[in-house]
Amino acid sequence: QVQLVESGGGMVQAGGSLRLSCAASGGTFRDYAMGWFRQVPGKEREFVSGISWNGRSTYYADSLKGRFAISRDNAKNTVYLQMNSLKPEDTAVYCCAVDLTGVGSQYRTFNIWGQGTQVTVSS
């Protein structure tokens, strides 16, 4: 059973940066696509970014292109989300997830989830 553990969240001022990490264990990480999602209480979960199994394809929510960057290190079973120029509206719980098909786009089904890490951006 794949398990995911996110880290790297915290509090940052607007304009700052954070890098989130998601470490996977218990499966064959290099076969999976990975995604990042975020959720604010009372709102639907939102796709942030995804990356294919080999890292060659990346996907972003249109509103986040240019500020966020996803990457993966299959040797470390870890996927990253670099977040720059953060805004207060980026405040959310960020979760990573697995797409077993290996694609990673926002149109795929992600069916294994981590617990999430809180990101708070102050103005």
C-alpha positions as CSV (number, residue, x, y, z in Angstrom):
1,Q,0.0,0.0,0.0
2,V,1.4,3.4,-1.0
3,Q,1.7,6.0,1.7
4,L,2.4,9.6,1.1
5,V,3.8,12.2,3.6
6,E,3.9,15.9,2.8
7,S,6.2,18.4,4.4
8,G,7.4,21.9,3.8
9,G,4.3,23.9,4.6
10,G,4.3,26.8,6.9
11,M,3.7,30.5,7.2
12,V,5.2,33.0,4.8
13,Q,4.6,36.6,3.8
14,A,3.1,37.5,0.5
15,G,5.7,37.4,-2.2
16,G,7.7,34.7,-0.5
17,S,8.4,31.1,-1.5
18,L,8.0,27.6,-0.2
19,R,8.9,24.2,-1.4
20,L,6.6,21.4,-0.5
21,S,7.8,17.8,-0.6
22,C,5.8,14.6,-0.8
23,A,7.6,11.4,0.1
24,A,6.2,8.1,-1.0
25,S,6.7,4.6,0.4
26,G,5.2,1.2,0.0
27,G,4.9,1.1,-3.8
28,T,6.7,1.5,-7.0
29,F,7.0,5.3,-7.1
30,R,8.6,5.5,-10.6
31,D,5.4,3.9,-12.1
32,Y,3.1,6.5,-10.8
33,A,2.1,10.0,-11.8
34,M,1.8,12.4,-9.0
35,G,-0.3,15.5,-8.3
36,W,-0.7,18.3,-5.9
37,F,-4.1,19.6,-4.8
38,R,-5.2,22.2,-2.4
39,Q,-8.3,22.8,-0.3
40,V,-9.7,25.6,1.7
41,P,-12.5,24.9,4.2
42,G,-15.9,25.3,2.6
43,K,-14.5,25.1,-1.0
44,E,-13.9,22.2,-3.4
45,R,-10.5,20.7,-3.6
46,E,-8.6,22.3,-6.5
47,F,-6.0,20.7,-8.8
48,V,-2.7,22.6,-8.5
49,S,-0.2,20.6,-10.6
50,G,0.6,17.1,-11.9
51,I,3.6,15.3,-13.2
52,S,3.9,12.1,-15.3
53,W,5.7,9.0,-14.1
54,N,8.9,9.9,-15.9
55,G,8.7,13.7,-15.3
56,R,8.5,14.5,-18.9
57,S,5.0,15.9,-18.8
58,T,3.8,18.5,-16.3
59,Y,0.4,20.1,-15.8
60,Y,-0.7,23.2,-14.0
61,A,-3.9,25.0,-13.1
62,D,-4.1,27.9,-15.5
63,S,-4.2,30.4,-12.7
64,L,-0.9,29.1,-11.2
65,K,1.3,28.8,-14.3
66,G,4.5,30.7,-14.0
67,R,4.5,30.8,-10.2
68,F,4.5,27.1,-9.2
69,A,6.7,24.3,-10.5
70,I,6.4,20.6,-10.0
71,S,9.3,18.2,-10.1
72,R,10.1,14.7,-9.0
73,D,13.1,12.6,-8.0
74,N,12.4,9.0,-8.6
75,A,15.6,7.9,-6.8
76,K,14.2,9.6,-3.6
77,N,10.6,8.6,-4.2
78,T,9.7,12.3,-3.7
79,V,7.7,14.8,-5.6
80,Y,8.2,18.6,-5.0
81,L,6.1,21.7,-5.5
82,Q,8.1,24.9,-5.7
83,M,5.8,27.9,-4.9
84,N,7.0,31.4,-5.7
85,S,5.4,34.8,-5.4
86,L,2.9,33.5,-3.0
87,K,-0.3,35.3,-2.4
88,P,-2.8,35.3,0.5
89,E,-5.2,33.4,-1.8
90,D,-2.7,30.5,-2.0
91,T,-3.5,29.8,1.7
92,A,-4.8,26.2,1.9
93,V,-4.0,22.7,2.9
94,Y,-1.8,21.2,0.1
95,C,-2.0,17.4,-0.5
96,C,-0.2,15.2,-2.8
97,A,-1.8,12.2,-4.6
98,V,-1.1,9.3,-6.9
99,D,-2.4,8.7,-10.4
100,L,-1.9,5.0,-11.0
101,T,-2.2,5.4,-14.7
102,G,1.1,7.4,-14.8
103,V,-0.3,10.4,-16.7
104,G,-0.8,13.1,-14.0
105,S,-3.1,15.5,-15.7
106,Q,-6.0,17.2,-14.0
107,Y,-8.4,14.9,-15.9
108,R,-7.1,11.7,-14.4
109,T,-8.3,10.0,-11.3
110,F,-6.0,10.4,-8.3
111,N,-6.9,7.7,-5.8
112,I,-4.2,7.6,-3.1
113,W,-3.8,10.7,-0.9
114,G,-1.5,12.2,1.7
115,Q,-2.7,14.0,4.8
116,G,-1.7,17.4,3.6
117,T,0.4,20.3,4.8
118,Q,-0.8,23.7,5.7
119,V,0.4,26.7,3.8
120,T,-0.5,30.1,5.1
121,V,0.4,33.3,3.3
122,S,0.0,36.6,5.2
123,S,-0.5,39.9,3.5
